[in-house]
Amino acid sequence: MTGANEQTVNRRQVLELTGIAAATTGLGAIAGCLDDPTGDGDIDELVITQGEFIENTDPNDHNATPYYNVFDQVYEPCFNVTRDGEIEGRVVTDWEHPEDGVVELTIRDDVVFHNGDDLTASDVAYTINRQVDAEVGFGSDQVAGMTAINGAEAEDDETVLVEHSAAESLAEYQLANFTRAVNEDWVESFDEQPITEPEMNGTGPYELEEYEAEVEAVFTRFDDYWGDEPAFERVRMNAESTSSGRVGGLQAGESDLVVNVPPTDVQTIDDEDGVYIDEEVSFRNIFLVMKNEVEPFDSQEFRQAMNYAVDNEGIISNNLGGFGEPMTQPIPEGLFGYNEDLEPYSQDQDEAESLIEDSGYAGEEITLYSMDGRYLNDSDVAETAADQIDQLDNVDCNFENVPFDTIADAAAEGPDYEEYPFFLIGWGNPTGDADYGLAPWFTSEGGQFNFSDEEIEDRILESQEENDEEEREQMLQDINADLREEAPWVFLHLEESIYGINEDLEWDPRSDESIYVDEMDQ
């Protein structure tokens, strides 16, 4: 069995690397004052509230953590990725690399779909091909996480051969994070793809009982699950886009776990009986995308000007209450390939105005778009950034809130998509490797392709195939340095996840922001 990627780092290493362990901003500064969970009650129905919810029931459709958090109660990946970034078998029991560019997966022989069908190697191969081959699937956004995977075939009922064009460890992590097994015959029985019917059919610990599109889903234990029985009989997952609504639901006892508690409410919640606050430094960057085949963002000078216009440090202090670390490049600190020599852009409005003049786009009017409720104080952050840009004498910047799905769709439309060329979004990295922060966004087959540069794309693809770790790390660091200068994004901050939790619920947050009910107890 192939072991885990040694490049992956755990939370403690991230804290040490970022300096948070020595001098934490935000919640860490008051951690000693916060209550510990001591509840001894009983939760009949576990309720989890996020800021966003799935828009359909297809687990291979959108590539977004809140959607995965819903689907992961029903659908299972090939592997588990532990809290420390290790790979463990799940529906795959063994894996090896019999030759270059091939990984052989052995599938468990006791896994049953919720409709009673046995999981086979053919189902796993179909799942992979449905994501990476538009002729098999529907052009899944999840191809952004499968950039090194070429396709798969079932050798027999329990063996899948996966072809890839990457370092072995990179292929393993892509399979671990983005292959939620579906039933081929069941999926193909639907006329419409992706699936929009109110049905789910996975192999996970919970099966779907009720579903209301974009509102909520109710799950109950699956009696024939091959693994350990989860602690909760019934789980309800829903969404509330406003932070006040989520906090109010927690305080009223209507929810047991809520995400993205505003920093201003942290102490208030922790002072209340029956609830407490917990947090985790995430591997998620928050940034403003600028599509570089749409004017005025086709100018490097203009894109750099946007970075100089925004007071990132001020946003972290004032809009996030100190819950964040400034970005210097497209990937978070602590990941393999991070370039520690880079500095964040500092606000310099004179430099911004000068660069706009050099760009030839003086007098331009632009609009910054953002969702509300997906990330920590996302709308406030974006509106502040838009206002700071608008303060420049030679550019006008408007601000507009749109649904998260609109932003997610825009991110998948390519660098020449004119309808939404400038927007706030976040990108988590559960793999521990810079490739997932680079290939999806800067290669034409990446799924989140928003910045076109052939030379950088070629270098990213070359880095995927490099097996010498030192050489590959240097390649990735150089790419990150050049991307800082190219300024494809306005680099904002690394997010901290803040959760409000019922004291009767035992759960430790994860740096990858995943919410697995089978990791919870009471």
N, C-alpha and C positions, 0 to 999 in steps of 0.2 A: 504493500500500500504506500502510495506516495504521501509524504508528510506535508506539513504546512509551509507556506512561503515564509522564509526567515526574515524577509524584508518588512513584514507586517509588525506594527507596533501596538502595544496596548495603551489603555488610558493612562496608567501611571507614567509610561514613557512620554506620552504626549504632554502631560502636566510638567514633567521635568524639562522637556525640550522647549516648551513655550514659556517657561518661567512661572507658570501658574502655581506650581507646587510651592514655590518660594514666596510669591507675593500675588495672591489671587485678587482680581478685581471682582466687582459684582457680588454674587451670592456668597462666594467663599469668604469674603470679609466679615460676614455676619453668621457664618455657618455654625459657630459655637453657640449662637443664641437661638437657633432654630430647634423646634421640638422634634423628638424622635417618635416614630409611630409606636403606640402602645395599645392599640385597640384590641378588644377581645370579642367583638361582635361577630355576626354572621351575615354575609352578603348573599342573598337569595338569587339575585340577578346582577351580574357585574355589568356596569355601564361605563363605556369609554367614549369620551367626546374629543374629537379633533377639530381642526379649523376647516378641513376640506373632506369631501366624501366622494366615493366612486360614482362615476356617471353611467357606468354599465357594469355588467357582471362578468366581463371577459378578463381573466387574470393575465393574459398576454398583451393587453392593450396599453394603457398609459404607463409611463415610467415615472412614478412619483411615490415617495415614501408613505404618505397617508393612504394611498390606494393599496400598497403592499400590506400595510398594517391591517386592512380589512381582509384582503385575500389570503394572507398567511394563516388565518385561523382555519381555512378550508383546504388550501392547496399547499403541497409540500415541494421543496426544492430537492435537487440531487443531493446536496450537502448542507449541513449546518455550518455557519461561521460563528464561532464562539465569541464571547465578550472580549477575549484576548486576541482575536483575529486568527485563531486556529481553524483549520478545516476538519470537520468530522463527517463521517458518512451518515446519510439519512435514508432516502429510498435507494441510494447507491451504497453498497456495502464495501466494495473494493474498487480501486482504480490504479492503473499503471500506464506506462508509456512504452508500448512495444516497439515503436519506431518514431523517428522524427516527424512531427506534425500530426501525431495520432495519440489520443488518449482513449483507453479502453475502460468502460464502466461496467460493473457487475451490479445488476438490479436485485433488490430484495425479492424473495419469492412468496411473501406473505402479506403483500400490500393490496388492499381492496378499495376501489372507488366507492363513493357513497351510493351509486346506483347498483352496486353489487358486482360490477366487472372487476376482474383481476388487473392490476397494473402489469404491463409487459414492457419489454425493451422497445417494442415498436411505438408505444405511447410516448416514451421518453425521447426517442429519435424524432418523432413527429413534433413534440413540443419544441425541441431545439430548431428544427427546420421551419416551424411556423413563425419563429422569431426572426430568423436570419435570411429566409428565402421568401420574397414577396409572392412568388408563384405558388408557394405552399400556404402561406398565411395571408396577411392583409397589409403588410408594411408596418409591422409593430414598432412603436417607439422604443421598445426594449432592445432593439438592435444597437442602441447607443452603448449598452453594456456588454455587447457580444461582438465587438469589433474584430476580435481575433478568431472567432469561430466561423468556420466555412460551411459546416453541415454535419449531419449524422445519419447513420444507418444502423438498423438492428441486425446483428450477426445471427442471433438466435433469440429465444424468448427472454433470456436474462442478460444478454450482452449487447452493449451499444458501442460502436466505434465512432468517435468524434474527430473530424478533421479540423485542424487549426493551423494558423500561421503566426505563432507567437512563442515566446518563452514558455516552458511547461507550466511554471507556477502561475503565469498570467492567465493561461487557458483555464487552469483549475479554478481560479478565483472568479472568472467570468461565469463559469458553469455553476459555481456555488451560489452566486448572488442573483442569477437571472434565469433559472430554469425551474419554474413551478409546473410540475407534471400535470398534463391534461389527458383526458380520455379521447383518443383519436376518433373513434366511431361516434361518440356522443357529440363532440364538437362539430364533426362533419354533418350531423343530422340537422343542424340549423341552416336555414337558407341565407341568413344575414350574418356577415362577419365584419367586425367583431361581434360577439354575442351580446344581444341587448335584452333577451328574455330574462325574466326574474328567476333564474335558476343558476345553481352552481353545482359542480360535481368534481370534487377533489378527493384526496386520500387522507386529509388531515384530521386532527383531533375533534374538529367541530364541523357540523353540516348545517346548511342554510335552512332556517325555518320560515322567516319572513324577510321581505325585501321591498323597500320603497326607494326608487331611483333618486339619487342625490340627497337622500334624507337619512335613512337608517337601514341596518340589517340586524336580524336577530339570529343567533346561532345556538344550537344545542349539541351536547356531546354526541359523538359518533360511536355507537356501541361496538362496532367491529373494527375500531382503530387498532392497528398493529402495535402501537407504542403504549407508553404509560397513560393512564387516565388523567385528564386535567382536573384541577381542583374545583372548577366551577361548572355547574350543570348547564347554565344558560348565560349567554353573553349578548349584550346589546351594544352596537357601535353606531354612533351618530356623529353629526357635525353641527358646529355653531361657529359662524365666521367671525363674530365679534368677541373680543377678549372679555368684555363685560358679561356677555351671555354665558361664556364658559365658566367664568369665575362665579357668577350667580348660581349656575346649576350645581357647581360643587358645594357652595355654601348652603344651598337648599336641600342637599342630599339627593339631588336628581342625577348626579353623575359621581362615579367613584374615582375616575382618573381623567384629568383635563390637561391639554398641552398648551404651551406658549402662554403661561401666566405672565402678565406684564410685570416688570420690575417694581412698579409702584404698588402692586398688590401683594408682593411677596410676604412682607412682615405681617400685613393684615390677615392673610390666610393662615399663616403659621401661628398667630396668636389665638385663632379660634379653636374651640373644642371639636374633636372628631376629624380634623383634616390636618395635613402637613404639606410642606414644600420639599421637593427634591430636585436636583439639577445634575446635568452632565455636560461636559464640554463635547461638542459634536464635531464630526468631520464634515461640516457643511459650510461652504462659502456662500455669502450673499453678495450679489454684484448686479450691475446694470449692463445689459447686453447692448451693443451697438453693431448692427448688421452692416458690414463694410462694403456691400455692393449697393447700398442705398445712400443717396446724398442726404446730409453732409458727412455721414459717417464713413464715407469712402476715403476721407482724408485722415492720415495719421496725426497731423497737427491738430485737427479738430477733436479727435478722440482723446489725445493727450490733454487738450484744453479742458475737456469735461472732467478729467481726473483732477486737474489743478483747481477747478472751480468748486469742488465738493470738499467740505470740511469733515473728513471721515472721523477724525478723533473726536470732534464735537458731536457728531451723530452718535457715536458709541457712548459718550458721556451723558448727553442730554436726552436722546431718544431711547437708549437702551439701558440707562442706569448703570453703565459700566459693564454690562453683560455682553462682551464681545472683544475680539482682538483684531487689529487692522490687517487687511490682506496686503500682500506684496506681489502676488503672482496667482496664477489660476488654481493652485492646489494649496491645501492647508499645511501648516507646519506639522512635522512628525511623519509625513508620508514619504515613502521611498521616491527619491527624485526631487525633493524640495530643495530649493536653492536658498541657503541661509544668508547669503551675501547681499540679498536684495532689500531695499528699503521701500516703505510705502510712499505713495505720493502724498505731499503735504499741500494744504490749500494755499494757493498763490494766485489771486484773481488778476493781478497785473500780467503774470505769465500766461494765464488762460486767455486774456483778451488779446495779447500779442500773438499767440498761436492761432487764434481764430482769424486774425487779420492775415497771417501767413497762409492759412488754409484756403482763402478766397471765399469763405462762407460768412463773412460779416453781415449782420442783419438777418440771419436765418431764424426761422421760427420752428421749434421742435416741440414734441409732446412726449413726456415720460409716462409710461403706463405701469400700473402695479395692481396686484390683487390685494385683498384685505383679509387677514386671518390665517394665511398659510404659514408664514414665518413670524418670528417675534417682532411685533410692532412694525410689520412690513410696510403698511400704507403710510404710517408716520415717517418712517425712514425715507421712503421714496418721495413723499411730498416735500420733506425738508431738502433733499438733494435737488429736486426740481426748482425750489425757491432759490437755493444758492446759485444754481446755474442762471436763473432768471435775473439775478442781481448783476450779472455782467452787462456792460454797456452795449455790447455788440451782438447779443443773441437773446431771443425770447424763448422761454421754456414753460410750457403748460404742463399740467398734471391731470391724470384721469385714472380712476379706479375701474378695473374690468374684472370679470370672473377669472379665477385661476386657470380654468380649462382654456380660456382664450389665450392666456400667456403660454401655457404648455403647448398648445397647438402652434402658436407663433414661433416658439423655439424649435419646432420640428420642420419649419417651412423653408429653411435655407437662407443664405446671406443676402438674397435679392428680394426678400418679401417686404413689400413697401407698406402694408397696412399697419403693422406694429413693429417698427424697426428699432425701438428704444424702450426697454422694459426691465423691471426688477425681477430677478428670479434667484433661486438658491440651488445649489448642487452638492449633494452629499457624496462621500467617497467611502463605501464600506469595504473596499478591496485592499486598502493600505498601500496602494501603488499609484504613482502619478498618472499612469496611462488612462485611468478612468476619469481623471480631471482634464485630460487633453484630447484623446482620440475622439470622444463623442462630439466635441465642440469644434475641433479644428481639422477634421478629416471629412472628406465629402461623403463617405459611407457611414459616418458616425451616428446619425440619427438626430443629433442636436447641432447640426452644421450651421454656424452663424457667422463664421469668419473665414474668408477664403484667402489662403496664401500657400501656393504650391510648394514652395521651398520648405516651409514649416511642416506642411502635411507629409512630405516625403521623409523628413527627419523623424517625425513621430512614428511613421510606419516602419522605418528602419530600426528604431529603438525597440519595437515590439518583438523583433526577431533576434535581438542581441541577447545571448545567454551568459556572457561574461558580466557579472553583477556590477563590478566597478566601472566598466566601460559604459554599461547601460545607465547607471546612475549619473555619470558625467554628461551623457547625451541628454537626459531628461532635465538636468539642471541648466544646461545651456539653452534648451528650448524655453524653459520658464523665464530665463533672463531676457531672451529676445521677445517673448510675448509681453513682458512688462513694458518694453519700449514700444512695441506695436500698439499697445493699449486697446485690445479688442473689447474690453469691458471697462467700466468705472469700477475699480476694485474697492469693495466696501469692507466687509468684516467676516470673521469666523463666528458662527452662531453658538450661543449656549442655550441648551434646551432646559426649560423650567416647567416642572410639572406640579400640579395640585393633586393631592392623593388622599383618599379616604384612609383613616388611620387603621381600619380593619384589613386593608389590602397590603400584602407583603410583596414588594417588587422593587428591583433596582434598575434605574434607567440605563440605557445602552448608548455608547457614543455614536452608533450608526442610526439612532433614532427609531429602531424597530421596536414594535410592541407585540410581543408574543404572549398570549394569554396562558399558554402551557408552561411559561416560566414564572407564573404568579401563584400566590397562595394566600391564605387568610388565617 
